[in-house]
């Protein structure tokens, strides 16, 4: 995994969003009273902003998922090391007791 999380549900929602690509040049209608500006050109900055917000949110989400996985692995290592430490301490204590019993 390259630090990217699948967003299939969000992708399907995004595809139904009301920001379709602009129609090809020459096919755009110019509303009366607005020379040179079309509805799609007015929505384009807004759609770019929404895309930026979406991309930023997905990057933040991916970072949090990776950080969470790292935290889980670190905690797992800590628990395993504690269990191993306790086992080694117990083994060492038994060995010392056996050595003391042999000396008597």
N, C-alpha and C positions, 0 to 999 in steps of 0.2 A: 504494500500500500504506500502510495507516495504522499501521504498527508491529505488525501482528498476523500471526503465522505460522500457516499451516494445520496443524491437529493432527488430521487425519482418522483416522489409525491409533489415536491415543490416545483419541479420542472413541469409537471402536468398542469399545475395551477397557473404558473407563469405563462404557459402557452395560451391560456384562455384570457389573458390580460387585455385591456383595451388599448394597447400601444402597438398596433401593427406597424410594419415597416412602411415608409413613405411610398406612395405610388411613383412609377417612373416619371421623369420629367416630361412635360408636354401633355400629360393626362390630368394634371391637377386643375381643379376649378378655382377661380379667384372669386371669392364672394364680393358682392357689390359693396362699395364703400371701403374696401380694404385692398388697395392696389399693391400687388407684390407679396402679400402675406397670405398663406393658406392656413387652414386649421391644422394640417399635419405639421407645418413648419413651426406653428406655435406650440404644439405638443412635443416636438422633438427634444427641446431642452429638458422638459419635465420627464420624458421617458428616459433620457440619458441619466438624469438625476436618480430616478427610481432604479435603474440598472446599477448605478454606482452604489446605492444604498444596499441593494440586494447582494451584490458581489462582496461588499464590505462585511455584511452580516454573515454570509457563508464562510468567508475567510476567518472571521472571529469564531464562528461555530466549529470549524475544522480545528482551529487552534485549541479550543476548549476540549474537544474530543481527544486530541492527542495528549494534552496535559492530563486529562483524567486517566487515560490509559497508562501514562507514565507514573502517576500517583498510585494507581492500583498495583503496578508492577513493583514499585518501591516498597509499598506496604507489605506485599507478599514476600519480598526478599527479607524485610525486617522480621516478620513473623517466623519465617523459615530459619533465619539466623538465631533468633531467640530459642527456638525449639532445639536446634543443633547445639547451642551453648549449654542449655539445660541438660541435654543428653551427655555431653562431654564432661560436665561437672559431676553428674551422677556416676559416670563410668570411672572418673578419677577418684571419687570418694570410695567406691567399692574396691578399687585397686589398693588404695591406702589402707583400708580396713583389713584386706587380705595380707598385706605386708606386715601390719602390726600383729595380726594373729600368728603369722609365721615366726616372728621375733620372740613371741612368748613361749 
